[in-house]
Amino acid sequence: MLRMRHEVEGGPGVLVAEEADPPVAGPGELLVRTEAIGVTLPTVRKVREGSGPVSFGGEVAGVVVGTGEGVTAFAVGDRVTGLCFADAYAEYAVLGTAMASPVPDGASAVDAVALVRSGLVARGAYEAARVRPGDSVLVTAAASAVGTLALQLAKAGGAGRVVAAVSSADKAGFVRGLGADEVVLYEDADWGGPYDVILDGVGGDLLGPAVRALATGGRLVAFSSGGGTVEAYELLLRGASLIGFQMRAIALGQPELYARWRSELWELRGAGTLRTVVHEEIPLAEAARAHAAIEQRRNLGKVVLVP
């Protein structure tokens, strides 16, 4: 099978393709012939900034071709999607059943990787923020896969004012088309606050201006892999809260809630309330091009690898 790997950290150019034997499903695992693979910002950052080779994680969707010991909820031939934490950039991937879910009839593998993981992060961050009807909401990385869904969830949830924060002015029309009432740029001196809620998918140097844009009693939910620091006094000054959110903790610690949110996402998509956006479908062997699009902040929506 074709698999992508890298031996040293660095930019997209360090990714190489190789032939490898397909993996074997262990206890509680599925062997999936992948049809679509989602590229995530955390993986791109690990390749660029890590201390050595990392195994590519990411969303996969495809067909079950083998099951490990103890698997009863899935069978060979089922169409599934889920998050792999290792060796996702390959024609065959192993997926733990705790992270797997069925792909509904009528939905493609690309639909699945564009909706499920990104939608769950957006849904979880939105829930963690305790958004109330009429609240003002700012979404950073608003043109990303998670950001596009977070914008739509905020509008559907009754937020009074939804603002998109993006890296460049040429994304403004795109995010307005997804429901943003206003658009601000990261470089702007004034982000148009104060905001009751900020959903931050960037982190790093943007955490400072994000906190300063919070209203009294505001809530900032940080769900990115970008790190960053916050001055405690800035929170104290506003009586504001900084909340960290990680989807994996929900998936492994609250599986019933994870499953409910997942079902809700498909229902919202079926009703037309949520629209998934795919920036580009890129051949697996050209994964470097996918990483470059995300590093350069060119993507509008989800970047998907197709074996």
NUPAKOL-273154 format. One record per atom (N, C-alpha, C): residue in three letters; x, y, z. Coordinates in pm, whole numbers, padded with zeros to 5 digits, always signed. Last residue first. Layout:
ALAXYZ;...
This chain:
PRO-00681+00871-00156;PRO-00591+00767-00207;PRO-00622+00732-00353;VAL-00706+01206-00103;VAL-00782+01095-00161;VAL-00682+00991-00214;LEU-00727+01447+00155;LEU-00643+01359+00073;LEU-00726+01242+00023;VAL-00866+01768+00189;VAL-00888+01623+00195;VAL-00791+01551+00102;VAL-00930+02048+00378;VAL-00838+01991+00281;VAL-00842+01839+00298;LYS-01220+02247+00431;LYS-01143+02126+00459;LYS-01053+02085+00344;GLY-01207+02608+00405;GLY-01272+02482+00437;GLY-01172+02368+00449;LEU-00983+02734+00221;LEU-01118+02777+00256;LEU-01199+02649+00280;ASN-00634+02774+00265;ASN-00752+02689+00252;ASN-00879+02759+00297;ARG-00411+02924+00305;ARG-00484+02945+00180;ARG-00616+02870+00176;ARG-00215+02927+00502;ARG-00349+02980+00532;ARG-00428+03011+00406;GLN+00015+02793+00466;GLN+00007+02926+00406;GLN-00128+02993+00425;GLU-00045+02550+00586;GLU+00061+02635+00642;GLU+00050+02778+00592;ILE-00241+02456+00405;ILE-00278+02489+00543;ILE-00173+02579+00606;ALA-00093+02420+00170;ALA-00215+02502+00167;ALA-00254+02546+00307;ALA+00106+02241+00255;ALA+00142+02378+00216;ALA+00019+02469+00217;HIS-00038+02006+00295;HIS+00023+02072+00410;HIS+00058+02217+00377;ALA-00105+01953+00026;ALA-00210+01976+00125;ALA-00155+02049+00247;ARG+00144+01909-00083;ARG+00064+02021-00133;ARG-00048+02055-00036;ALA+00217+01676+00047;ALA+00294+01798+00071;ALA+00217+01921+00026;ALA+00055+01480-00061;ALA+00021+01533+00072;ALA+00098+01661+00104;GLU+00041+01343-00300;GLU+00073+01486-00303;GLU+00039+01553-00170;ALA-00051+01091-00257;ALA+00092+01104-00284;ALA+00137+01250-00288;LEU-00329+01139-00237;LEU-00251+01106-00118;LEU-00102+01128-00141;PRO-00458+01416-00425;PRO-00409+01277-00418;PRO-00318+01255-00298;ILE-00705+01625-00280;ILE-00568+01615-00328;ILE-00523+01468-00321;GLU-00969+01838-00300;GLU-00938+01696-00285;GLU-00804+01673-00356;GLU-01019+02146-00127;GLU-00964+02071-00240;GLU-00948+01925-00202;HIS-01207+02252+00056;HIS-01118+02339-00021;HIS-01067+02269-00145;VAL-01535+02192+00125;VAL-01408+02125+00095;VAL-01324+02217+00006;VAL-01769+02249+00369;VAL-01695+02312+00259;VAL-01562+02240+00244;THR-02100+02167+00472;THR-01956+02141+00474;THR-01892+02203+00351;ARG-02352+02332+00638;ARG-02297+02304+00506;ARG-02148+02280+00520;LEU-02633+02296+00842;LEU-02488+02295+00832;LEU-02446+02258+00691;THR-02900+02294+00770;THR-02854+02395+00866;THR-02702+02407+00865;GLY-03000+02093+00614;GLY-02949+02211+00546;GLY-02900+02321+00639;ALA-03068+01858+00728;ALA-03172+01962+00727;ALA-03127+02088+00655;GLY-02829+01721+00715;GLY-02942+01674+00635;GLY-03053+01777+00623;ARG-02684+01864+00905;ARG-02642+01867+00766;ARG-02757+01825+00675;LEU-02825+01797+01132;LEU-02818+01937+01092;LEU-02775+01951+00946;GLU-02776+01520+01136;GLU-02913+01570+01125;GLU-02914+01715+01077;TRP-02501+01512+01170;TRP-02558+01457+01047;TRP-02701+01507+01027;LEU-02493+01633+01426;LEU-02425+01694+01312;LEU-02482+01643+01180;GLU-02630+01451+01589;GLU-02686+01584+01567;GLU-02623+01652+01446;SER-02450+01239+01594;SER-02579+01222+01528;SER-02643+01356+01497;ARG-02246+01362+01744;ARG-02219+01313+01609;ARG-02349+01297+01530;TRP-02369+01405+01988;TRP-02326+01519+01908;TRP-02303+01479+01762;ARG-02402+01135+02062;ARG-02519+01223+02043;ARG-02482+01343+01958;ALA-02141+01041+02085;ALA-02230+00981+01986;ALA-02350+01070+01958;TYR-02053+01204+02297;TYR-01983+01206+02169;TYR-02075+01153+02058;LEU-02221+01114+02500;LEU-02231+01251+02454;LEU-02167+01266+02317;GLU-02122+00852+02521;GLU-02263+00874+02487;GLU-02286+01016+02436;PRO-01849+00881+02595;PRO-01885+00827+02463;PRO-02031+00850+02424;GLN-01663+01048+02757;GLN-01809+01062+02753;GLN-01861+01011+02620;GLY-01392+00981+02725;GLY-01449+00988+02859;GLY-01600+00997+02865;LEU-01332+00972+02452;LEU-01291+00861+02536;LEU-01359+00861+02673;ALA-01453+01208+02352;ALA-01468+01080+02282;ALA-01438+00961+02373;ILE-01364+01405+02530;ILE-01506+01373+02522;ILE-01525+01234+02461;ALA-01091+01405+02478;ALA-01137+01378+02614;ALA-01284+01342+02617;ARG-01082+01480+02211;ARG-01047+01343+02246;ARG-01095+01307+02387;MET-01137+01753+02204;MET-01241+01658+02164;MET-01210+01516+02207;GLN-01077+01994+02442;GLN-01014+01889+02362;GLN-01119+01782+02332;PHE-01049+02329+02549;PHE-01137+02221+02503;PHE-01059+02124+02416;GLY-01021+02565+02813;GLY-00955+02476+02717;GLY-01048+02363+02678;ILE-01123+02888+02870;ILE-01163+02748+02879;ILE-01089+02668+02773;LEU-01112+03170+03060;LEU-01043+03101+02952;LEU-01065+02952+02971;SER-01335+03434+03147;SER-01291+03295+03164;SER-01218+03248+03039;ALA-01336+03757+03316;ALA-01357+03666+03204;ALA-01300+03528+03232;GLY-01322+03995+03445;GLY-01403+03890+03506;GLY-01433+03781+03405;ARG-01149+04172+03339;ARG-01278+04157+03272;ARG-01372+04059+03342;LEU-00927+04153+03500;LEU-00979+04285+03467;LEU-01120+04278+03411;LEU-00871+03880+03490;LEU-00921+03939+03614;LEU-00989+04073+03586;LEU-00764+03860+03233;LEU-00888+03790+03267;LEU-00953+03851+03390;GLU-00539+04019+03266;GLU-00635+04053+03161;GLU-00770+03985+03186;TYR-00398+03886+03464;TYR-00460+04013+03498;TYR-00563+04055+03393;ALA-00289+03667+03335;ALA-00401+03645+03426;ALA-00474+03776+03459;GLU-00211+03669+03004;GLU-00188+03740+03128;GLU-00311+03723+03218;VAL-00143+03368+02834;VAL-00243+03471+02866;VAL-00205+03535+02997;THR+00029+03213+02560;THR+00015+03248+02701;THR-00084+03362+02716;GLY+00041+02923+02339;GLY+00028+03064+02370;GLY+00011+03087+02519;GLY-00089+02666+02125;GLY-00031+02710+02251;GLY-00055+02858+02275;GLY-00203+02557+01897;GLY-00104+02662+01882;GLY-00041+02712+02009;SER-00402+02384+01862;SER-00276+02324+01908;SER-00165+02428+01909;SER-00720+02512+01989;SER-00616+02491+01889;SER-00496+02421+01950;PHE-00920+02591+02152;PHE-00921+02450+02112;PHE-00813+02420+02008;ALA-01040+02796+02398;ALA-00920+02769+02318;ALA-00918+02621+02282;VAL-01293+03016+02450;VAL-01265+02873+02444;VAL-01150+02851+02347;LEU-01366+03273+02662;LEU-01283+03237+02547;LEU-01255+03088+02555;ARG-01631+03464+02774;ARG-01571+03331+02777;ARG-01493+03308+02648;GLY-01696+03761+02979;GLY-01686+03684+02856;GLY-01615+03552+02873;GLY-01721+03938+03186;GLY-01786+03808+03201;GLY-01778+03720+03078;THR-01697+04200+02962;THR-01702+04165+03105;THR-01781+04035+03120;ALA-01573+04073+02647;ALA-01658+04158+02729;ALA-01644+04119+02875;LEU-01254+04045+02484;LEU-01365+03987+02561;LEU-01443+04095+02636;ALA-01030+04139+02362;ALA-01157+04166+02294;ALA-01277+04111+02370;ARG-00821+04043+02508;ARG-00851+04186+02521;ARG-00982+04224+02452;VAL-00815+03780+02414;VAL-00856+03806+02552;VAL-00896+03952+02568;ALA-00720+03834+02153;ALA-00850+03769+02173;ALA-00901+03796+02315;PRO-00466+03942+02187;PRO-00573+04027+02138;PRO-00712+03966+02155;GLY-00350+03690+02300;GLY-00351+03820+02367;GLY-00462+03911+02318;LEU-00375+03487+02108;LEU-00447+03476+02235;LEU-00456+03610+02307;LEU-00215+03517+01891;LEU-00350+03574+01882;LEU-00427+03564+02013;ASP+00022+03385+01926;ASP+00022+03529+01948;ASP-00118+03591+01943;GLY-00142+03080+02004;GLY-00017+03153+01983;GLY-00031+03301+02014;GLY-00467+03025+01854;GLY-00374+03026+01967;GLY-00252+03110+01937;VAL-00676+02926+01675;VAL-00542+02963+01630;VAL-00440+02956+01744;GLY-00941+02903+01736;GLY-00876+02788+01676;GLY-00735+02815+01629;ASP-01158+03016+01973;ASP-01026+03039+01916;ASP-00962+02910+01867;LEU-01439+03187+02015;LEU-01399+03050+01987;LEU-01268+03058+01910;ILE-01561+03404+02252;ILE-01463+03390+02145;ILE-01426+03243+02135;VAL-01843+03583+02368;VAL-01780+03453+02345;VAL-01679+03465+02233;ASP-01904+03850+02391;ASP-01942+03760+02500;ASP-01867+03628+02491;TYR-01674+04104+02301;TYR-01752+03985+02266;TYR-01784+03903+02391;PRO-01647+04466+02250;PRO-01623+04340+02323;PRO-01719+04228+02281;GLY-01465+04432+01932;GLY-01530+04381+02053;GLY-01601+04493+02129;GLY-01319+04481+01703;GLY-01462+04508+01702;GLY-01538+04458+01824;TRP-01049+04458+01711;TRP-01124+04343+01662;TRP-01276+04361+01673;ASP-00817+04689+01616;ASP-00942+04673+01691;ASP-01021+04558+01630;ALA-00604+04655+01450;ALA-00579+04702+01587;ALA-00700+04681+01675;ASP-00577+04369+01242;ASP-00650+04490+01282;ASP-00619+04528+01426;GLU-00464+04126+01185;GLU-00374+04240+01195;GLU-00444+04368+01239;TYR-00677+03954+01155;TYR-00590+03938+01270;TYR-00504+04062+01292;LEU-00975+04128+01055;LEU-00847+04066+01022;LEU-00762+04056+01148;VAL-01327+04059+01065;VAL-01209+04134+01109;VAL-01085+04055+01069;VAL-01659+04089+00951;VAL-01530+04023+00935;VAL-01421+04114+00988;GLU-02004+04015+01033;GLU-01893+04107+01014;GLU-01765+04025+01002;ASP-02174+03800+01024;ASP-02231+03934+01012;ASP-02124+04037+00981;ALA-02137+03491+00860;ALA-02073+03594+00942;ALA-02139+03730+00916;GLY-02248+03297+00693;GLY-02330+03354+00800;GLY-02265+03460+00885;LEU-02112+03214+00477;LEU-02144+03110+00575;LEU-02217+03167+00696;GLY-02056+03445+00340;GLY-02147+03349+00278;GLY-02187+03236+00369;ARG-01859+03549+00499;ARG-01992+03612+00502;ARG-02096+03519+00441;VAL-01649+03387+00421;VAL-01705+03367+00554;VAL-01840+03438+00571;PHE-01611+03485+00150;PHE-01635+03342+00180;PHE-01702+03324+00315;GLY-01554+03755+00179;GLY-01676+03714+00111;GLY-01713+03570+00141;ALA-01302+03737+00317;ALA-01419+03801+00376;ALA-01550+03755+00311;LYS-01066+03652+00215;LYS-01155+03549+00271;LYS-01288+03605+00320;ASP-00916+03869+00147;ASP-00978+03794+00038;ASP-01066+03679+00085;ALA-00800+03968+00378;ALA-00926+04027+00334;ALA-00993+03947+00223;SER-00672+03715+00602;SER-00660+03805+00488;SER-00797+03849+00438;SER-00726+03565+00828;SER-00589+03612+00807;SER-00577+03713+00694;VAL-01020+03641+01031;VAL-00946+03567+00928;VAL-00811+03633+00905;ALA-01302+03613+01227;ALA-01165+03665+01224;ALA-01084+03577+01130;ALA-01642+03692+01209;ALA-01536+03602+01165;ALA-01403+03674+01167;VAL-01911+03722+01432;VAL-01801+03788+01363;VAL-01693+03687+01331;VAL-02245+03751+01496;VAL-02141+03653+01470;VAL-02034+03718+01382;ARG-02481+03834+01725;ARG-02383+03893+01634;ARG-02270+03793+01618;GLY-02653+03669+01871;GLY-02701+03797+01821;GLY-02611+03860+01717;ALA-02713+03323+01819;ALA-02621+03430+01859;ALA-02667+03561+01796;GLY-02871+03100+01756;GLY-02935+03224+01800;GLY-02842+03332+01851;GLY-02768+02872+01645;GLY-02797+02871+01788;GLY-02854+03001+01841;ALA-02709+02933+01385;ALA-02824+02845+01410;ALA-02865+02847+01556;LYS-02479+03087+01429;LYS-02598+03147+01367;LYS-02722+03065+01397;ALA-02312+02891+01543;ALA-02344+03013+01618;ALA-02469+03080+01562;LEU-02294+02706+01336;LEU-02357+02666+01462;LEU-02396+02788+01544;GLN-02154+02859+01148;GLN-02290+02817+01118;GLN-02364+02773+01244;LEU-01907+02894+01277;LEU-01987+03009+01234;LEU-02133+02970+01216;ALA-01827+02625+01299;ALA-01855+02703+01420;ALA-01938+02827+01387;LEU-01779+02560+01032;LEU-01890+02495+01101;LEU-01927+02570+01229;THR-01558+02719+00978;THR-01676+02731+00894;THR-01799+02671+00962;GLY-01372+02627+01174;GLY-01429+02760+01180;GLY-01555+02777+01097;VAL-01301+02371+01087;VAL-01373+02387+01213;VAL-01442+02522+01217;ALA-01178+02442+00840;ALA-01286+02343+00844;ALA-01369+02357+00971;SER-01136+02806+00828;SER-01089+02668+00839;SER-01208+02572+00843;ALA-01221+03062+00840;ALA-01227+02999+00709;ALA-01177+02855+00710;ALA-01176+03142+01101;ALA-01315+03123+01058;ALA-01327+03058+00922;ALA-00984+03175+01294;ALA-00966+03070+01193;ALA-01100+03037+01130;THR-01225+03273+01549;THR-01098+03286+01478;THR-01079+03164+01387;VAL-01533+03414+01599;VAL-01469+03287+01564;VAL-01339+03317+01492;LEU-01726+03574+01842;LEU-01616+03589+01746;LEU-01554+03451+01725;VAL-02054+03663+01926;VAL-01957+03553+01914;VAL-01854+03587+01807;SER-02286+03791+02155;SER-02195+03820+02045;SER-02085+03716+02045;ASP-02602+03644+02242;ASP-02461+03668+02268;ASP-02388+03708+02140;GLY-02860+03567+02172;GLY-02827+03709+02173;GLY-02683+03741+02200;PRO-02864+03281+02376;PRO-02928+03356+02268;PRO-02898+03505+02282;ARG-02533+03189+02491;ARG-02674+03219+02518;ARG-02734+03294+02400;VAL-02289+02941+02512;VAL-02344+03052+02435;VAL-02493+03066+02463;ARG-02087+02795+02653;ARG-02219+02826+02712;ARG-02281+02948+02644;ALA-01849+02699+02561;ALA-01860+02844+02577;ALA-01992+02888+02641;ALA-01890+02431+02525;ALA-01805+02472+02637;ALA-01818+02621+02666;GLU-02039+02438+02287;GLU-02103+02394+02412;GLU-02023+02441+02533;TYR-01838+02517+02111;TYR-01958+02600+02126;TYR-02030+02566+02257;ALA-01666+02300+02132;ALA-01620+02432+02173;ALA-01738+02525+02198;GLY-01834+02098+02026;GLY-01786+02091+02163;GLY-01739+02224+02216;ARG-01875+02185+01762;ARG-01990+02164+01851;ARG-01945+02163+01997;ALA-01611+02188+01665;ALA-01691+02311+01666;ALA-01807+02300+01763;VAL-01549+01915+01697;VAL-01470+02017+01766;VAL-01549+02148+01775;LEU-01745+01804+01531;LEU-01744+01772+01673;LEU-01662+01873+01753;GLY-01670+01908+01283;GLY-01798+01944+01341;GLY-01806+01915+01489;SER-01426+01780+01244;SER-01431+01926+01252;SER-01561+01973+01317;ARG-01518+01509+01240;ARG-01420+01556+01339;ARG-01426+01707+01356;VAL-01741+01531+01036;VAL-01748+01469+01168;VAL-01646+01525+01266;LEU-01714+01673+00780;LEU-01814+01705+00881;LEU-01780+01656+01021;ALA-01515+01584+00615;ALA-01536+01729+00624;ALA-01629+01766+00739;VAL-01536+01314+00627;VAL-01418+01373+00689;VAL-01429+01525+00699;ALA-01791+01287+00496;ALA-01770+01241+00634;ALA-01649+01307+00698;ASP-01755+01381+00235;ASP-01853+01447+00324;ASP-01821+01414+00470;VAL-01577+01182+00152;VAL-01530+01320+00164;VAL-01624+01401+00253;ALA-01748+00964+00142;ALA-01636+00962+00236;ALA-01581+01102+00257;SER-02091+01087+00114;SER-01965+01034+00062;SER-01859+01031+00172;ALA-02421+00984+00189;ALA-02307+01071+00220;ALA-02179+01006+00169;GLY-02602+00788+00131;GLY-02614+00913+00059;GLY-02503+01012+00087;ASP-02615+00654+00455;ASP-02642+00636+00313;ASP-02658+00773+00248;PRO-02363+00766+00693;PRO-02501+00744+00648;PRO-02511+00722+00497;VAL-02105+00590+00831;VAL-02133+00696+00735;VAL-02272+00672+00679;PRO-02066+00511+01181;PRO-02113+00480+01046;PRO-02125+00606+00960;SER-01754+00570+01355;SER-01900+00584+01343;SER-01941+00553+01200;ALA-01490+00538+01598;ALA-01550+00511+01468;ALA-01700+00533+01471;MET-01357+00541+01834;MET-01351+00664+01755;MET-01422+00651+01621;ALA-01388+00289+01931;ALA-01436+00399+02015;ALA-01439+00530+01939;THR-01258+00128+01747;THR-01404+00136+01740;THR-01460+00250+01826;GLY-00974+00265+01584;GLY-01035+00211+01704;GLY-01186+00228+01701;LEU-00846+00182+01274;LEU-00933+00276+01343;LEU-00993+00207+01465;VAL-00582+00173+01052;VAL-00647+00105+01165;VAL-00721+00210+01247;ALA-00587+00195+00693;ALA-00561+00251+00825;ALA-00636+00171+00930;TYR-00456+00207+00367;TYR-00526+00128+00468;TYR-00489+00185+00605;GLU-00325+00409+00238;GLU-00438+00347+00168;GLU-00518+00254+00258;ALA-00254+00687+00457;ALA-00223+00559+00395;ALA-00348+00503+00328;TYR-00231+00865+00699;TYR-00200+00899+00561;TYR-00159+00773+00485;ALA-00254+00762+00953;ALA-00378+00791+00881;ALA-00353+00819+00734;ASP-00067+00680+01156;ASP-00069+00621+01022;ASP-00202+00640+00949;ALA-00262+00752+01446;ALA-00136+00707+01387;ALA-00162+00652+01247;PHE-00508+00815+01530;PHE-00399+00887+01595;PHE-00263+00846+01541;CYS-00802+00870+01342;CYS-00685+00786+01369;CYS-00577+00871+01435;LEU-01143+00913+01376;LEU-01013+00978+01394;LEU-00906+00876+01428;GLY-01380+00812+01120;GLY-01331+00827+01256;GLY-01192+00889+01257;THR-01630+00626+00943;THR-01537+00737+00954;THR-01492+00747+01098;VAL-01742+00361+00724;VAL-01718+00423+00853;VAL-01629+00545+00839;ARG-01939+00113+00588;ARG-01874+00241+00559;ARG-01862+00318+00690;ASP-01889-00242+00603;ASP-01948-00119+00657;ASP-01868+00003+00611;GLY-01734-00453+00517;GLY-01827-00394+00422;GLY-01893-00267+00471;VAL-01726-00630+00820;VAL-01664-00608+00690;VAL-01770-00557+00591;ALA-01890-00450+01088;ALA-01860-00571+01011;ALA-01792-00532+00881;PHE-01933-00341+01430;PHE-01905-00316+01289;PHE-01870-00447+01221;ALA-01975-00427+01687;ALA-02061-00319+01639;ALA-02042-00290+01490;THR-01789-00615+01763;THR-01924-00662+01733;THR-02011-00554+01669;VAL-01466-00721+01820;VAL-01547-00620+01751;VAL-01683-00679+01716;GLY-01301-00916+01927;GLY-01396-00848+02015;GLY-01483-00744+01949;GLU-01020-00870+01717;GLU-01088-00951+01819;GLU-01182-00864+01903;GLY-01079-00664+01426;GLY-01000-00728+01529;GLY-01086-00804+01628;THR-01168-00687+01080;THR-01201-00650+01218;THR-01112-00727+01315;GLY-01153-00547+00749;GLY-01111-00644+00849;GLY-01145-00594+00988;VAL-01251-00351+00595;VAL-01208-00472+00524;VAL-01157-00578+00620;VAL-01474-00087+00582;VAL-01412-00185+00670;VAL-01379-00311+00589;VAL-01407+00197+00384;VAL-01481+00072+00398;VAL-01404-00024+00488;GLY-01386+00537+00497;GLY-01371+00433+00397;GLY-01453+00311+00431;ALA-01206+00807+00630;ALA-01336+00749+00598;ALA-01314+00647+00488;VAL-01022+00967+00893;VAL-01029+00880+00775;VAL-01174+00839+00754;GLU-00847+01239+01033;GLU-00973+01171+01008;GLU-00959+01081+00886;GLY-00520+01183+01183;GLY-00620+01254+01104;GLY-00747+01174+01090;GLY-00160+01164+01215;GLY-00296+01139+01258;GLY-00392+01214+01169;PHE+00140+01035+01119;PHE+00034+01125+01078;PHE-00101+01081+01133;SER+00390+01020+01355;SER+00297+00942+01275;SER+00177+01030+01243;VAL+00686+01213+01325;VAL+00559+01185+01390;VAL+00476+01099+01297;PRO+01038+01253+01376;PRO+00926+01199+01298;PRO+00801+01180+01383;GLY+01110+01535+01595;GLY+01147+01418+01517;GLY+01027+01367+01441;SER+01005+01741+01731;SER+01145+01711+01758;SER+01194+01589+01681;GLY+00791+01961+01532;GLY+00821+01849+01620;GLY+00970+01825+01635;GLU+00715+02155+01352;GLU+00775+02198+01477;GLU+00819+02085+01568;ARG+00611+02035+01118;ARG+00694+02154+01109;ARG+00777+02176+01236;VAL+00462+01822+01215;VAL+00566+01797+01115;VAL+00664+01914+01110;LYS+00289+01956+01385;LYS+00381+01856+01440;LYS+00493+01826+01342;ARG+00139+02113+01209;ARG+00230+02177+01305;ARG+00331+02078+01362;VAL-00006+01917+01076;VAL+00084+02003+00999;VAL+00185+02069+01093;THR-00156+01820+01293;THR-00059+01733+01226;THR+00042+01815+01146;PRO-00315+02048+01359;PRO-00221+01991+01456;PRO-00116+01899+01391;LEU-00467+02084+01114;LEU-00362+02178+01152;LEU-00267+02120+01257;THR-00529+01786+00920;THR-00556+01874+01033;THR-00437+01965+01061;VAL-00690+01638+00651;VAL-00564+01696+00696;VAL-00593+01798+00805;GLY-00870+01336+00613;GLY-00869+01478+00646;GLY-00733+01522+00695;ILE-00912+01120+00350;ILE-00832+01143+00471;ILE-00829+01294+00495;ALA-01102+00868+00188;ALA-01078+01010+00212;ALA-01005+01025+00345;GLU-01088+00599+00176;GLU-01137+00666+00056;GLU-01118+00818+00067;THR-00908+00320+00305;THR-00943+00462+00311;THR-00986+00514+00173;ARG-01012+00041+00444;ARG-00956+00085+00316;ARG-01000+00229+00297;VAL-00947-00033+00780;VAL-01029+00044+00686;VAL-00950+00071+00558;LEU-00985-00247+01038;LEU-00896-00217+00927;LEU-00982-00155+00818;LEU-01064-00167+01373;LEU-01111-00193+01238;LEU-00997-00164+01140;GLU-01036-00307+01709;GLU-00999-00217+01600;GLU-01057-00263+01467;GLY-01047-00481+01926;GLY-01127-00359+01930;GLY-01099-00261+01818;PRO-00722-00603+01875;PRO-00846-00613+01951;PRO-00919-00478+01957;GLY-00601-00483+01550;GLY-00588-00550+01679;GLY-00721-00559+01750;ALA-00559-00516+01205;ALA-00647-00469+01312;ALA-00625-00551+01438;VAL-00253-00444+01050;VAL-00348-00549+01094;VAL-00430-00493+01209;PRO-00152-00254+00755;PRO-00153-00288+00898;PRO-00255-00399+00926;PRO+00010-00350+00446;PRO-00107-00300+00519;PRO-00099-00339+00666;ASP+00354-00267+00391;ASP+00252-00370+00409;ASP+00132-00309+00480;ALA+00436+00009+00172;ALA+00442-00062+00300;ALA+00336-00170+00303;GLU+00609+00251-00017;GLU+00526+00132-00018;GLU+00545+00056+00113;GLU+00598+00608+00038;GLU+00665+00478+00039;GLU+00562+00367+00026;ALA+00663+00957+00000;ALA+00574+00842-00018;ALA+00657+00714-00016;VAL+00742+01221+00231;VAL+00778+01130+00123;VAL+00678+01014+00119;LEU+00784+01551+00348;LEU+00695+01436+00333;LEU+00738+01352+00213;VAL+00934+01776+00344;VAL+00994+01660+00410;VAL+00906+01535+00397;GLY+00795+01987+00228;GLY+00890+01913+00146;GLY+00950+01791+00212;PRO+00648+02121+00425;PRO+00583+02017+00345;PRO+00679+01931+00266;GLY+00913+02166+00673;GLY+00799+02206+00593;GLY+00742+02091+00512;GLY+01010+01963+00957;GLY+01029+02069+00859;GLY+00900+02099+00785;GLU+01188+01681+01092;GLU+01086+01785+01098;GLU+01115+01892+00993;VAL+01248+01372+00917;VAL+01295+01491+00988;VAL+01182+01592+00992;GLU+01106+01173+00794;GLU+01214+01134+00884;GLU+01266+01251+00967;HIS+00768+01086+00716;HIS+00879+01182+00713;HIS+00980+01141+00819;ARG+00521+00937+00494;ARG+00599+00943+00616;ARG+00696+01060+00607;MET+00238+00774+00350;MET+00323+00893+00360;MET+00397+00890+00494;ARG+00189+00480+00154;ARG+00185+00546+00283;ARG+00278+00667+00280;LEU+00030+00237-00044;LEU+00099+00364-00039;LEU+00080+00427+00098;MET+00084-00119+00000;MET+00000+00000+00000;MET+00088+00125+00000;
